[in-house]
Amino acid sequence: MEPSSLFALLAFLAACFLAAIPGAVFRPGGWYERLVKPRWRPPNWLFAPIWTVLYLTIAVSGWLVWWEAGMAGAALPLAIFALQHAERRLDATFLRVAPS
């Protein structure tokens, strides 16, 4: 793997995991625990590893799009990728703050 390709993969990983930081910092709190949830809901401890794998696969998929088409050839998909992550950060930062 070339250094530029490895750097791009690290950049995609950083972008994805930076988008996840607000969700890890601003935890739902007591209001979430008080919700009536269905019995089939997974246990709380399962969410962190699942979200980690999810963000890892999102980063790799973005990198694969870049790797196949390049920045110019995949401008629209990469712009949508970036907008989705910007929206995720805003959503996690501003909209997840709920009263306790």
Secondary structure as a PSIPRED ss2 file (coil, helix, strand):
# PSIPRED VFORMAT (PSIPRED V4.0)

   1 M C   1.000  0.000  0.000
   2 E C   1.000  0.000  0.000
   3 P H   0.000  1.000  0.000
   4 S H   0.000  1.000  0.000
   5 S H   0.000  1.000  0.000
   6 L H   0.000  1.000  0.000
   7 F H   0.000  1.000  0.000
   8 A H   0.000  1.000  0.000
   9 L H   0.000  1.000  0.000
  10 L H   0.000  1.000  0.000
  11 A H   0.000  1.000  0.000
  12 F H   0.000  1.000  0.000
  13 L H   0.000  1.000  0.000
  14 A H   0.000  1.000  0.000
  15 A H   0.000  1.000  0.000
  16 C H   0.000  1.000  0.000
  17 F H   0.000  1.000  0.000
  18 L H   0.000  1.000  0.000
  19 A H   0.000  1.000  0.000
  20 A H   0.000  1.000  0.000
  21 I H   0.000  1.000  0.000
  22 P H   0.000  1.000  0.000
  23 G H   0.000  1.000  0.000
  24 A H   0.000  1.000  0.000
  25 V H   0.000  1.000  0.000
  26 F C   1.000  0.000  0.000
  27 R C   1.000  0.000  0.000
  28 P C   1.000  0.000  0.000
  29 G C   1.000  0.000  0.000
  30 G H   0.000  1.000  0.000
  31 W H   0.000  1.000  0.000
  32 Y H   0.000  1.000  0.000
  33 E H   0.000  1.000  0.000
  34 R H   0.000  1.000  0.000
  35 L C   1.000  0.000  0.000
  36 V C   1.000  0.000  0.000
  37 K C   1.000  0.000  0.000
  38 P C   1.000  0.000  0.000
  39 R C   1.000  0.000  0.000
  40 W C   1.000  0.000  0.000
  41 R C   1.000  0.000  0.000
  42 P C   1.000  0.000  0.000
  43 P C   1.000  0.000  0.000
  44 N H   0.000  1.000  0.000
  45 W H   0.000  1.000  0.000
  46 L H   0.000  1.000  0.000
  47 F H   0.000  1.000  0.000
  48 A H   0.000  1.000  0.000
  49 P H   0.000  1.000  0.000
  50 I H   0.000  1.000  0.000
  51 W H   0.000  1.000  0.000
  52 T H   0.000  1.000  0.000
  53 V H   0.000  1.000  0.000
  54 L H   0.000  1.000  0.000
  55 Y H   0.000  1.000  0.000
  56 L H   0.000  1.000  0.000
  57 T H   0.000  1.000  0.000
  58 I H   0.000  1.000  0.000
  59 A H   0.000  1.000  0.000
  60 V H   0.000  1.000  0.000
  61 S H   0.000  1.000  0.000
  62 G H   0.000  1.000  0.000
  63 W H   0.000  1.000  0.000
  64 L H   0.000  1.000  0.000
  65 V H   0.000  1.000  0.000
  66 W H   0.000  1.000  0.000
  67 W H   0.000  1.000  0.000
  68 E H   0.000  1.000  0.000
  69 A H   0.000  1.000  0.000
  70 G H   0.000  1.000  0.000
  71 M H   0.000  1.000  0.000
  72 A H   0.000  1.000  0.000
  73 G H   0.000  1.000  0.000
  74 A C   1.000  0.000  0.000
  75 A H   0.000  1.000  0.000
  76 L H   0.000  1.000  0.000
  77 P H   0.000  1.000  0.000
  78 L H   0.000  1.000  0.000
  79 A H   0.000  1.000  0.000
  80 I H   0.000  1.000  0.000
  81 F H   0.000  1.000  0.000
  82 A H   0.000  1.000  0.000
  83 L H   0.000  1.000  0.000
  84 Q H   0.000  1.000  0.000
  85 H H   0.000  1.000  0.000
  86 A H   0.000  1.000  0.000
  87 E H   0.000  1.000  0.000
  88 R H   0.000  1.000  0.000
  89 R H   0.000  1.000  0.000
  90 L H   0.000  1.000  0.000
  91 D H   0.000  1.000  0.000
  92 A H   0.000  1.000  0.000
  93 T H   0.000  1.000  0.000
  94 F H   0.000  1.000  0.000
  95 L H   0.000  1.000  0.000
  96 R C   1.000  0.000  0.000
  97 V C   1.000  0.000  0.000
  98 A C   1.000  0.000  0.000
  99 P C   1.000  0.000  0.000
 100 S C   1.000  0.000  0.000
